[in-house]
């Protein structure tokens, strides 16, 4: 905890002294007590004692509200400071409505003060607007979130023009948060531009004063890596998070207690970026290091670090799953879920959303080791939590509910409850269709995922025409998105085209099936040439689909053999690296090749029946069918304005 323990002891003693003085002379000392309580709240927050931090700032705010009622000119400024910090504490406790109300009141006070004295109070207004935007984001009010942070950025930009030394650091903070808000609204190009500008400002500041600004530069680089990922610029995203991690590693070497928590965050996110470019071994090493750091920190200070440990365990489980170490993935997810269940029992408002995420991911891991009933139970619990949260706050939680319903559909399908699977996927699709109608930039990608998976469910209950219609709509959305941003959306377009090819094949539209498959294969071949580790497995899937479609006509059997032979070559290489992940697919592909060879011996009808069963696996070529969100542990926004107040 660094010098935090000493700082906390000192401010606790200050509060105790002022309480004694207030008992004798309240008029003289209540303002000082309120200031000390405000500062005590900040210190409690730093050591993870959230309940005590909230109690301290509530008391500070109550005192200042009473003082401001009698003498607004003297005390409204202090009241606004406490309200701003109260908003932060409520947000940390999951009491979002109260956090929003406090943030809105702080902004209202500062607007009134700015009207009389803009030079004195515009900086504080910008701080409160920055923090209010975070509160709006937490309750899903994205338009207001964006408007607040745009106003904060505009004020700070104007102030920085006149006095860059004083205001550029605050401008960089608002730009960082503006980048996040644009990203959440689907305005990726603007989000990326704001993130790049934030990094540029911090880079310039760090060149002049590395000790003061390198930590902020590392945070902005961490968040810029997310923006690059959203834009499909994976190489630049990886470079940004590698630089962030290098800075934090250097800082942690000099001051481990101060910077190891930040290093763990960058390592966790670095593991995600490595996974996205297919460098799974390095991704696993990074998240293992992150988990080890957080486990050590949580052993010393569980209140402060157990939530972050649960996040690293969640991501560790994903990486273990991707290299086929299923038992270890399950163990990590069970531990993450246990931590979050315990935290949610103590503070449901703050931790139930994270518990729902862990349950969602635990269901995936249970499914992958064949424990289907437990998978279904975990997903049903996750869905129930998110349904309850969405009933209370639809703007904030309906997107997550749609994800759980999507995954619940997968689990129902795996235990043969096809009608329930279809109902869950139809509900997920309906939610996302409604969200996409209101905000297409933000939600059309998720709608395309649900439609893709809905097509699978329709196919499994024999509703082939509806399956085809859903897949055609998914493909059309992804084609449009890929036309605007090929780096980000071509991989998903290739998935939809592959599955569309299977659907066309099943309704006898062989020429269209071949055309869709050829396009899918061409995209994946191009992607695999640029990044074989990330895309060779997908290319193998499209080649496998080629074999299934081609075997239906005698003139195409040689084409089927050529495609499945290439797929086997790719899968053999992949299985040598990660046998648990690819062994079953390699075995199935070899069975497909045997069937093609049998068909070439004119036992075509038998070959077609066998090959159709093998190709069903192709239709499930949907990584999104179970969306395992790898959580970026760094809150992508920077909270500023944890104002300790002037020393007394």
C-alpha positions as CSV (number, residue, x, y, z in Angstrom):
1,X,0.0,0.0,0.0
2,X,3.0,2.3,-0.1
3,X,2.6,5.4,2.1
4,X,-1.2,5.0,2.0
5,X,-1.4,3.5,5.4
6,X,0.5,6.4,6.9
7,X,-1.6,8.9,5.0
8,X,-4.8,7.2,6.3
9,X,-3.6,7.3,9.9
10,X,-2.7,11.0,9.6
11,X,-6.1,12.0,8.2
12,X,-8.0,9.8,10.7
13,X,-6.2,11.6,13.5
14,X,-7.0,15.0,11.9
15,X,-10.7,14.1,11.8
16,X,-10.6,12.9,15.4
17,X,-9.1,16.3,16.5
18,X,-11.6,18.3,14.5
19,X,-14.5,16.3,16.0
20,X,-13.3,17.2,19.5
21,X,-12.9,20.9,18.5
22,X,-16.4,20.9,16.9
23,X,-17.9,19.6,20.1
24,X,-16.7,22.7,21.8
25,X,-17.1,25.2,19.0
26,X,-19.1,24.0,15.9
27,X,-19.3,27.4,14.2
28,X,-15.5,27.7,14.1
29,X,-14.5,24.2,13.2
30,X,-17.3,22.5,11.2
31,X,-15.8,23.8,7.9
32,X,-12.5,22.2,8.8
33,X,-14.1,19.0,9.8
34,X,-15.9,18.8,6.5
35,X,-12.6,19.3,4.6
36,X,-10.9,16.6,6.6
37,X,-13.8,14.2,6.1
38,X,-13.7,14.9,2.3
39,X,-10.0,14.0,2.4
40,X,-10.5,11.0,4.6
41,X,-13.0,9.7,2.0
42,X,-10.3,9.9,-0.7
43,X,-7.8,8.0,1.5
44,X,-10.4,5.3,2.3
45,X,-11.0,4.9,-1.4
46,X,-7.3,4.4,-2.1
47,X,-7.2,1.4,0.3
48,X,-10.4,-0.2,-0.8
49,X,-12.5,0.6,2.3
50,X,-15.4,1.8,0.2
51,X,-18.1,1.7,2.9
52,X,-16.1,4.0,5.2
53,X,-15.1,6.2,2.3
54,X,-18.8,6.7,1.4
55,X,-19.8,7.4,5.0
56,X,-17.1,10.0,5.3
57,X,-18.0,11.9,2.2
58,X,-21.7,11.7,3.0
59,X,-21.0,13.4,6.3
60,X,-18.8,16.0,4.7
61,X,-21.5,16.8,2.1
62,X,-24.2,17.0,4.8
63,X,-22.1,19.5,6.8
64,X,-21.3,21.6,3.7
65,X,-25.0,21.5,2.5
66,X,-26.1,22.9,5.9
67,X,-23.4,25.6,5.8
68,X,-24.2,26.6,2.2
69,X,-27.9,26.9,3.0
70,X,-27.0,29.6,5.5
71,X,-24.1,31.2,3.6
72,X,-24.0,30.2,-0.1
73,X,-21.4,32.7,-1.2
74,X,-18.9,31.2,1.4
75,X,-19.7,27.5,1.1
76,X,-21.3,26.5,-2.2
77,X,-17.8,26.0,-3.7
78,X,-17.0,23.5,-1.0
79,X,-20.4,21.8,-1.3
80,X,-19.8,21.3,-5.1
81,X,-16.4,19.7,-4.3
82,X,-18.0,17.2,-1.8
83,X,-20.8,16.5,-4.2
84,X,-18.3,15.7,-7.0
85,X,-16.5,13.3,-4.7
86,X,-19.7,11.8,-3.3
87,X,-20.7,11.0,-6.9
88,X,-17.5,9.0,-7.3
89,X,-18.0,7.1,-4.1
90,X,-21.6,6.2,-5.0
91,X,-20.4,5.0,-8.4
92,X,-17.9,2.7,-6.7
93,X,-20.6,1.3,-4.5
94,X,-22.8,0.6,-7.4
95,X,-25.4,3.1,-6.3
96,X,-25.6,4.6,-9.7
97,X,-28.8,6.6,-9.4
98,X,-27.5,8.4,-6.3
99,X,-24.1,8.9,-7.9
100,X,-25.7,10.5,-11.0
101,X,-27.9,12.7,-8.8
102,X,-24.8,14.0,-6.9
103,X,-22.9,14.5,-10.1
104,X,-25.8,16.5,-11.6
105,X,-26.1,18.6,-8.5
106,X,-22.3,19.4,-8.5
107,X,-22.5,20.5,-12.1
108,X,-25.6,22.6,-11.4
109,X,-23.8,24.4,-8.6
110,X,-20.7,25.0,-10.8
111,X,-22.8,26.3,-13.6
112,X,-24.3,28.9,-11.3
113,X,-20.9,29.9,-10.0
114,X,-19.5,30.1,-13.6
115,X,-22.4,32.4,-14.6
116,X,-21.0,35.0,-12.0
117,X,-17.3,34.3,-12.3
118,X,-16.3,32.2,-15.3
119,X,-12.5,32.7,-14.9
120,X,-12.6,31.3,-11.4
121,X,-15.0,28.3,-11.8
122,X,-14.8,27.1,-15.4
123,X,-12.0,24.7,-14.6
124,X,-14.1,23.1,-11.8
125,X,-17.1,22.9,-14.1
126,X,-15.0,21.0,-16.6
127,X,-13.9,18.6,-13.9
128,X,-17.5,18.0,-12.8
129,X,-18.7,17.5,-16.4
130,X,-15.9,15.0,-17.0
131,X,-17.0,13.0,-14.0
132,X,-20.7,13.4,-14.7
133,X,-20.1,11.9,-18.1
134,X,-18.9,8.7,-16.4
135,X,-22.1,8.6,-14.3
136,X,-24.2,8.9,-17.4
137,X,-22.2,6.1,-19.0
138,X,-22.8,3.8,-16.0
139,X,-26.6,4.1,-16.5
140,X,-26.5,3.8,-20.2
141,X,-27.5,7.4,-21.1
142,X,-24.9,7.6,-23.8
143,X,-26.1,10.7,-25.6
144,X,-25.8,12.7,-22.3
145,X,-22.5,11.0,-21.4
146,X,-21.1,12.2,-24.7
147,X,-22.5,15.7,-24.4
148,X,-21.0,16.1,-20.9
149,X,-17.6,15.0,-21.9
150,X,-17.7,17.0,-25.1
151,X,-18.5,20.1,-23.1
152,X,-15.7,19.3,-20.6
153,X,-13.2,18.9,-23.5
154,X,-14.3,22.1,-25.1
155,X,-13.8,24.1,-21.9
156,X,-10.4,22.6,-21.3
157,X,-9.3,23.1,-24.9
158,X,-10.1,26.7,-24.7
159,X,-8.3,27.1,-21.3
160,X,-5.3,25.2,-22.7
161,X,-5.0,27.6,-25.6
162,X,-4.5,30.5,-23.2
163,X,-2.5,28.6,-20.6
164,X,-1.2,25.3,-21.8
165,X,1.1,24.6,-18.9
166,X,-1.8,24.9,-16.5
167,X,-4.6,23.1,-18.5
168,X,-3.1,20.7,-21.0
169,X,-3.0,17.8,-18.4
170,X,-6.7,18.2,-17.7
171,X,-7.4,18.5,-21.4
172,X,-5.7,15.1,-21.9
173,X,-7.9,13.6,-19.3
174,X,-11.1,14.8,-21.0
175,X,-9.8,13.7,-24.4
176,X,-9.1,10.2,-22.9
177,X,-12.7,10.0,-21.6
178,X,-14.1,11.5,-24.8
179,X,-12.4,8.7,-26.7
180,X,-14.2,6.2,-24.6
181,X,-17.6,7.9,-25.0
182,X,-17.1,8.0,-28.8
183,X,-16.2,4.3,-28.8
184,X,-19.3,3.4,-26.8
185,X,-21.4,5.4,-29.3
186,X,-19.9,3.5,-32.2
187,X,-18.2,6.6,-33.5
188,X,-14.9,4.8,-33.8
189,X,-12.9,7.2,-35.9
190,X,-13.6,10.1,-33.6
191,X,-12.9,7.9,-30.6
192,X,-9.5,6.9,-32.1
193,X,-8.7,10.6,-33.0
194,X,-9.4,11.7,-29.4
195,X,-7.4,8.8,-27.9
196,X,-4.4,9.6,-30.2
197,X,-4.6,13.3,-29.2
198,X,-4.7,12.4,-25.5
199,X,-1.6,10.2,-26.0
200,X,0.2,13.0,-28.0
201,X,-0.4,15.5,-25.2
202,X,0.8,13.1,-22.5
203,X,3.8,12.2,-24.6
204,X,4.8,15.8,-24.9
205,X,4.2,16.4,-21.1
206,X,6.2,13.3,-20.2
207,X,9.1,14.4,-22.4
208,X,9.4,17.5,-20.2
209,X,8.5,15.8,-16.9
210,X,8.6,12.0,-17.0
211,X,8.1,11.5,-13.3
212,X,4.9,13.6,-13.3
213,X,3.3,12.3,-16.5
214,X,4.6,8.9,-17.5
215,X,1.9,7.2,-15.4
216,X,-0.8,9.1,-17.3
217,X,0.9,8.4,-20.6
218,X,0.8,4.7,-19.7
219,X,-2.9,4.9,-18.9
220,X,-3.7,6.7,-22.2
221,X,-1.7,4.2,-24.2
222,X,-3.6,1.3,-22.4
223,X,-6.9,2.9,-23.5
224,X,-5.7,3.8,-27.0
225,X,-4.9,0.1,-27.6
226,X,-8.6,-0.6,-27.1
227,X,-9.5,2.1,-29.7
228,X,-7.1,0.6,-32.2
229,X,-8.6,-2.8,-31.6
230,X,-12.1,-1.5,-32.3
231,X,-10.8,-0.1,-35.5
232,X,-9.3,-3.4,-36.5
233,X,-5.7,-2.0,-36.3
234,X,-4.4,-4.8,-34.2
235,X,-0.7,-4.2,-34.8
236,X,-1.0,-0.7,-33.5
237,X,-3.2,-1.8,-30.6
238,X,-0.5,-4.3,-29.6
239,X,2.2,-1.7,-29.9
240,X,0.3,0.7,-27.7
241,X,-0.3,-1.8,-24.9
242,X,3.3,-3.1,-25.1
243,X,4.5,0.5,-24.6
244,X,2.1,1.0,-21.7
245,X,3.3,-2.2,-20.1
246,X,7.0,-1.3,-20.5
247,X,6.4,2.1,-18.8
248,X,4.6,0.5,-15.9
249,X,7.1,-2.3,-15.6
250,X,9.9,0.3,-15.3
251,X,7.8,2.4,-12.8
252,X,7.0,-0.7,-10.7
253,X,10.7,-1.7,-10.6
254,X,11.5,1.6,-8.8
255,X,8.3,1.7,-6.7
256,X,6.5,-1.6,-6.7
257,X,3.9,-0.7,-4.1
258,X,2.8,2.4,-6.0
259,X,2.8,0.9,-9.6
260,X,2.4,-2.9,-9.4
261,X,-1.4,-2.5,-9.5
262,X,-1.1,-0.6,-12.8
263,X,1.4,-3.0,-14.2
264,X,-1.1,-5.9,-13.5
265,X,-3.8,-3.9,-15.4
266,X,-1.6,-3.4,-18.5
267,X,-0.5,-7.1,-18.4
268,X,-4.1,-8.2,-18.3
269,X,-4.9,-6.1,-21.3
270,X,-1.7,-7.1,-23.1
271,X,-2.8,-10.7,-22.8
272,X,-6.0,-9.7,-24.7
273,X,-4.1,-8.0,-27.5
274,X,-1.7,-10.9,-27.9
275,X,-4.7,-13.3,-28.1
276,X,-6.2,-11.1,-30.9
277,X,-3.1,-11.5,-33.1
278,X,-2.8,-15.2,-32.4
279,X,0.2,-15.0,-30.0
280,X,-1.5,-17.2,-27.5
281,X,1.6,-18.3,-25.5
282,X,2.6,-14.7,-24.9
283,X,-0.9,-13.8,-24.0
284,X,-1.1,-16.6,-21.4
285,X,2.2,-15.6,-19.9
286,X,1.1,-12.0,-19.6
287,X,-2.2,-12.8,-17.8
288,X,-0.4,-15.4,-15.6
289,X,1.9,-12.6,-14.5
290,X,-1.0,-10.2,-14.0
291,X,-2.8,-12.8,-11.9
292,X,0.3,-13.5,-9.8
293,X,0.7,-9.8,-9.0
294,X,-2.9,-9.4,-8.0
295,X,-3.0,-12.5,-6.0
296,X,-0.1,-11.2,-3.9
297,X,-1.7,-7.8,-3.6
298,X,-5.0,-9.3,-2.6
299,X,-3.3,-11.4,0.1
300,X,-2.1,-8.2,1.8
301,X,-5.2,-6.1,1.1
302,X,-8.2,-8.2,0.0
303,X,-10.7,-5.2,0.2
304,X,-8.7,-3.2,-2.3
305,X,-7.5,-5.9,-4.7
306,X,-9.8,-8.9,-4.7
307,X,-12.1,-7.4,-7.4
308,X,-9.1,-7.0,-9.7
309,X,-7.9,-10.5,-8.9
310,X,-11.3,-11.8,-10.0
311,X,-10.9,-9.9,-13.3
312,X,-7.5,-11.4,-14.0
313,X,-8.7,-14.9,-13.1
314,X,-11.6,-14.4,-15.6
315,X,-9.1,-13.5,-18.4
316,X,-6.7,-16.2,-17.4
317,X,-9.6,-18.7,-17.8
318,X,-10.2,-17.4,-21.4
319,X,-6.5,-17.8,-22.3
320,X,-6.3,-21.3,-20.8
321,X,-9.4,-22.2,-22.8
322,X,-7.8,-20.9,-26.0
323,X,-4.8,-23.2,-25.7
324,X,-6.9,-26.2,-24.8
325,X,-6.1,-26.3,-21.1
326,X,-9.7,-26.7,-20.2
327,X,-9.4,-28.0,-16.6
328,X,-7.2,-25.0,-15.6
329,X,-9.6,-22.6,-17.4
330,X,-12.5,-24.1,-15.4
331,X,-10.5,-23.8,-12.1
332,X,-9.7,-20.1,-12.8
333,X,-13.2,-19.3,-13.6
334,X,-14.6,-21.1,-10.6
335,X,-12.2,-19.0,-8.4
336,X,-13.2,-15.8,-10.1
337,X,-16.9,-16.6,-9.7
338,X,-16.4,-17.5,-6.0
339,X,-14.7,-14.2,-5.3
340,X,-17.4,-12.2,-7.1
341,X,-20.2,-14.2,-5.4
342,X,-18.7,-13.4,-2.0
343,X,-18.4,-9.7,-2.9
344,X,-21.9,-9.6,-4.3
345,X,-23.3,-11.1,-1.1
346,X,-21.8,-8.1,0.8
347,X,-22.6,-5.4,-1.8
348,X,-25.0,-6.6,-4.6
349,X,-25.3,-3.2,-6.2
350,X,-21.6,-2.9,-6.8
351,X,-20.7,-6.6,-7.7
352,X,-23.8,-8.4,-9.1
353,X,-23.0,-7.2,-12.7
354,X,-19.5,-8.7,-12.4
355,X,-20.9,-11.9,-10.9
356,X,-23.2,-12.2,-13.9
357,X,-20.1,-11.9,-16.2
358,X,-18.2,-14.6,-14.4
359,X,-21.2,-16.9,-14.4
360,X,-21.6,-16.4,-18.1
361,X,-18.0,-17.3,-18.7
362,X,-18.1,-20.2,-16.2
363,X,-21.0,-21.7,-18.2
364,X,-18.7,-21.7,-21.3
365,X,-16.0,-23.6,-19.4
366,X,-18.4,-26.1,-18.0
367,X,-19.7,-26.7,-21.5
368,X,-16.2,-27.3,-22.9
369,X,-15.5,-30.1,-20.4
370,X,-18.9,-31.7,-21.0
371,X,-20.6,-30.6,-17.7
372,X,-23.6,-29.4,-19.6
373,X,-26.1,-29.3,-16.7
374,X,-23.8,-27.1,-14.7
375,X,-23.2,-24.9,-17.7
376,X,-26.9,-24.4,-18.1
377,X,-27.4,-23.7,-14.4
378,X,-24.6,-21.0,-14.5
379,X,-26.0,-19.4,-17.6
380,X,-29.5,-19.4,-16.2
381,X,-28.3,-17.6,-13.1
382,X,-26.3,-15.1,-15.1
383,X,-29.4,-14.4,-17.3
384,X,-31.6,-14.1,-14.2
385,X,-29.3,-11.5,-12.6
386,X,-29.1,-9.5,-15.8
387,X,-32.8,-9.7,-16.4
388,X,-33.4,-8.3,-12.9
389,X,-30.9,-5.5,-13.5
390,X,-32.3,-4.7,-16.9
391,X,-35.8,-4.4,-15.4
392,X,-34.5,-1.8,-13.1
393,X,-32.2,0.0,-15.6
394,X,-32.8,-1.1,-19.2
395,X,-30.5,1.4,-20.8
396,X,-27.5,0.1,-18.7
397,X,-28.2,-3.6,-18.7
398,X,-30.2,-4.7,-21.7
399,X,-27.0,-5.1,-23.8
400,X,-25.6,-7.5,-21.3
401,X,-28.9,-9.3,-21.0
402,X,-28.9,-9.9,-24.8
403,X,-25.4,-11.5,-24.4
404,X,-26.5,-13.8,-21.7
405,X,-29.6,-14.8,-23.7
406,X,-27.4,-15.5,-26.7
407,X,-25.2,-17.8,-24.6
408,X,-28.1,-19.4,-22.8
409,X,-29.4,-20.4,-26.3
410,X,-26.2,-22.2,-26.9
411,X,-26.5,-24.2,-23.7
412,X,-30.1,-25.1,-24.3
413,X,-29.2,-26.3,-27.7
414,X,-26.4,-28.5,-26.3
415,X,-28.8,-30.3,-23.9
416,X,-31.4,-30.8,-26.7
417,X,-33.9,-28.1,-25.5
418,X,-34.1,-26.6,-28.9
419,X,-37.4,-24.7,-28.5
420,X,-36.0,-22.9,-25.5
421,X,-32.7,-22.3,-27.3
422,X,-34.7,-20.7,-30.2
423,X,-36.8,-18.6,-27.8
424,X,-33.7,-17.3,-26.0
425,X,-32.0,-16.4,-29.2
426,X,-35.1,-14.7,-30.6
427,X,-35.3,-12.6,-27.4
428,X,-31.6,-11.7,-27.7
429,X,-32.1,-10.7,-31.4
430,X,-35.2,-8.7,-30.6
431,X,-33.3,-6.7,-27.9
432,X,-30.4,-6.0,-30.2
433,X,-32.7,-5.1,-33.1
434,X,-34.4,-2.5,-30.9
435,X,-31.0,-1.2,-29.7
436,X,-29.7,-1.0,-33.2
437,X,-32.7,0.9,-34.4
438,X,-31.9,3.6,-31.8
439,X,-28.1,3.5,-32.2
440,X,-27.0,1.5,-35.3
441,X,-23.3,2.4,-35.0
442,X,-23.1,1.0,-31.5
443,X,-25.3,-2.1,-31.8
444,X,-25.5,-3.3,-35.4
445,X,-22.3,-5.5,-34.9
446,X,-24.0,-7.3,-32.0
447,X,-27.3,-7.6,-34.0
448,X,-25.3,-9.3,-36.7
449,X,-23.9,-11.8,-34.2
450,X,-27.4,-12.7,-32.8
451,X,-28.8,-13.1,-36.3
452,X,-25.9,-15.4,-37.2
453,X,-26.6,-17.5,-34.2
454,X,-30.3,-17.4,-34.6
455,X,-29.8,-18.9,-38.1
456,X,-28.0,-21.8,-36.4
457,X,-31.0,-22.4,-34.1
458,X,-33.5,-22.2,-36.9
459,X,-31.5,-24.7,-38.9
460,X,-31.5,-27.1,-35.9
461,X,-35.3,-27.1,-35.7
462,X,-35.6,-27.6,-39.5
463,X,-36.8,-24.0,-40.2
464,X,-34.3,-23.7,-43.1
465,X,-35.9,-20.7,-44.9
466,X,-35.9,-18.7,-41.7
467,X,-32.3,-19.8,-41.0
468,X,-31.3,-18.6,-44.5
469,X,-33.1,-15.3,-44.0
470,X,-31.4,-14.6,-40.7
471,X,-28.0,-15.4,-42.2
472,X,-28.6,-13.3,-45.2
473,X,-29.4,-10.3,-42.9
474,X,-26.4,-11.0,-40.7
475,X,-24.2,-11.1,-43.8
476,X,-25.7,-7.9,-45.3
477,X,-25.0,-6.0,-42.1
478,X,-21.4,-7.3,-41.8
479,X,-20.8,-6.6,-45.5
480,X,-21.9,-3.0,-45.0
481,X,-19.7,-2.6,-41.9
482,X,-16.8,-4.2,-43.6
483,X,-17.1,-1.8,-46.6
484,X,-16.7,1.1,-44.1
485,X,-14.0,-0.6,-41.9
486,X,-12.5,-3.7,-43.5
487,X,-9.9,-4.2,-40.8
488,X,-12.5,-4.4,-38.0
489,X,-15.3,-6.3,-39.7
490,X,-13.9,-8.6,-42.5
491,X,-13.2,-11.5,-40.1
492,X,-16.9,-11.4,-39.0
493,X,-18.1,-11.1,-42.6
494,X,-16.1,-14.2,-43.4
495,X,-17.8,-16.1,-40.6
496,X,-21.3,-15.1,-41.8
497,X,-20.4,-16.0,-45.4
498,X,-19.2,-19.4,-44.3
499,X,-22.4,-20.1,-42.4
500,X,-24.5,-18.7,-45.3
501,X,-22.8,-21.1,-47.6
502,X,-23.9,-24.0,-45.4
503,X,-27.5,-22.7,-45.3
504,X,-27.6,-22.3,-49.1
505,X,-26.2,-25.9,-49.4
506,X,-29.0,-27.2,-47.2
507,X,-31.7,-25.8,-49.3
508,X,-30.1,-27.0,-52.5
509,X,-28.9,-23.6,-53.8
510,X,-25.5,-25.0,-54.6
511,X,-24.2,-22.2,-56.9
512,X,-24.9,-19.6,-54.2
513,X,-23.4,-21.8,-51.6
514,X,-20.2,-22.1,-53.6
515,X,-20.1,-18.3,-54.2
516,X,-20.5,-17.5,-50.5
517,X,-17.9,-20.1,-49.6
518,X,-15.4,-18.8,-52.1
519,X,-15.7,-15.3,-50.8
520,X,-15.3,-16.5,-47.2
521,X,-12.3,-18.5,-48.1
522,X,-10.7,-15.6,-50.1
523,X,-11.1,-13.3,-47.1
524,X,-9.7,-15.8,-44.7
525,X,-6.8,-16.7,-47.0
526,X,-5.9,-13.0,-47.2
527,X,-6.1,-12.6,-43.4
528,X,-4.1,-15.8,-42.8
529,X,-1.4,-14.7,-45.1
530,X,-1.0,-11.4,-43.1
531,X,-1.5,-13.1,-39.7
532,X,-1.3,-16.9,-39.8
533,X,-1.5,-17.4,-36.1
534,X,-4.7,-15.6,-35.8
535,X,-6.6,-16.8,-38.9
536,X,-5.3,-20.1,-40.1
537,X,-7.9,-22.0,-38.0
538,X,-10.7,-20.0,-39.7
539,X,-9.2,-20.7,-43.1
540,X,-9.2,-24.4,-42.3
541,X,-12.9,-24.1,-41.5
542,X,-13.8,-22.4,-44.8
543,X,-11.8,-25.0,-46.7
544,X,-13.7,-27.8,-44.8
545,X,-17.0,-26.1,-45.9
546,X,-15.7,-26.1,-49.5
547,X,-15.3,-29.9,-49.3
548,X,-18.9,-30.4,-48.1
549,X,-20.4,-28.2,-50.8
550,X,-18.2,-29.6,-53.6
551,X,-18.9,-33.3,-52.9
552,X,-22.6,-32.7,-54.0
553,X,-21.6,-32.7,-57.6
554,X,-19.4,-35.4,-59.1
555,X,-17.5,-32.9,-61.2
556,X,-16.3,-31.2,-58.0
557,X,-14.9,-34.1,-56.1
558,X,-11.3,-33.3,-56.9
559,X,-12.0,-29.8,-55.6
560,X,-13.4,-31.2,-52.4
561,X,-10.3,-33.4,-51.9
562,X,-7.9,-30.5,-52.6
563,X,-9.8,-28.3,-50.1
564,X,-10.0,-30.8,-47.3
565,X,-6.4,-31.8,-47.7
566,X,-5.3,-28.2,-47.3
567,X,-7.5,-27.9,-44.2
568,X,-5.9,-31.0,-42.7
569,X,-2.5,-29.6,-43.3
570,X,-3.4,-26.4,-41.5
571,X,-5.1,-28.3,-38.6
572,X,-2.1,-30.7,-38.3
573,X,0.2,-27.7,-37.7
574,X,-2.2,-26.1,-35.2
575,X,-2.7,-29.4,-33.4
576,X,1.1,-29.8,-33.0
577,X,1.2,-26.4,-31.2
578,X,-2.0,-26.8,-29.1
579,X,-3.2,-30.4,-29.3
580,X,-6.1,-30.1,-26.9
581,X,-7.6,-27.2,-28.9
582,X,-7.4,-28.8,-32.3
583,X,-7.1,-32.6,-31.9
584,X,-10.9,-33.2,-32.4
585,X,-11.2,-31.0,-35.4
586,X,-8.2,-32.6,-37.1
587,X,-9.8,-36.0,-36.5
588,X,-13.1,-34.9,-37.9
589,X,-11.4,-33.4,-41.0
590,X,-9.6,-36.6,-41.7
591,X,-12.9,-38.4,-41.5
592,X,-14.2,-35.9,-44.1
593,X,-11.3,-36.7,-46.4
594,X,-12.1,-40.4,-46.1
595,X,-15.7,-39.7,-47.1
596,X,-14.5,-37.6,-50.1
597,X,-12.3,-40.5,-51.2
598,X,-15.2,-42.9,-50.8
599,X,-17.3,-40.6,-52.9
600,X,-14.7,-40.5,-55.6
601,X,-15.2,-44.3,-55.6
602,X,-18.8,-43.6,-56.5
603,X,-20.3,-44.3,-53.1
604,X,-21.6,-40.8,-53.3
605,X,-24.9,-41.1,-51.4
606,X,-23.2,-42.6,-48.4
607,X,-20.4,-40.0,-48.6
608,X,-22.9,-37.2,-48.7
609,X,-24.7,-38.4,-45.5
610,X,-21.5,-38.7,-43.6
611,X,-20.2,-35.4,-44.9
612,X,-23.3,-33.5,-44.0
613,X,-22.9,-34.5,-40.4
614,X,-19.3,-33.3,-40.5
615,X,-20.3,-30.0,-42.0
616,X,-22.7,-29.3,-39.2
617,X,-19.6,-28.4,-37.2
618,X,-18.9,-25.7,-39.8
619,X,-22.2,-24.0,-39.1
620,X,-21.1,-23.7,-35.4
621,X,-18.0,-21.8,-36.6
622,X,-19.2,-18.9,-34.5
623,X,-16.8,-17.7,-31.9
624,X,-19.5,-15.2,-31.0
625,X,-22.0,-18.0,-30.2
626,X,-20.5,-17.9,-26.8
627,X,-19.3,-14.4,-26.2
628,X,-16.7,-14.6,-23.4
629,X,-16.0,-10.9,-22.7
630,X,-12.4,-10.5,-21.7
631,X,-12.7,-7.6,-19.4
632,X,-10.3,-4.7,-19.9
633,X,-9.5,-4.2,-16.2
634,X,-8.3,-0.6,-16.6
635,X,-11.4,1.6,-16.2
636,X,-11.1,3.2,-19.6
637,X,-12.1,6.5,-18.2
638,X,-9.9,8.7,-15.9
639,X,-11.7,10.0,-12.9
640,X,-10.4,13.4,-12.1
641,X,-11.4,15.7,-9.3
642,X,-10.9,13.5,-6.3
643,X,-10.1,16.9,-4.8
644,X,-8.7,16.5,-1.3
645,X,-9.4,20.1,-0.6
646,X,-7.0,22.8,0.6
647,X,-4.8,22.0,3.6
648,X,-5.9,23.7,6.7
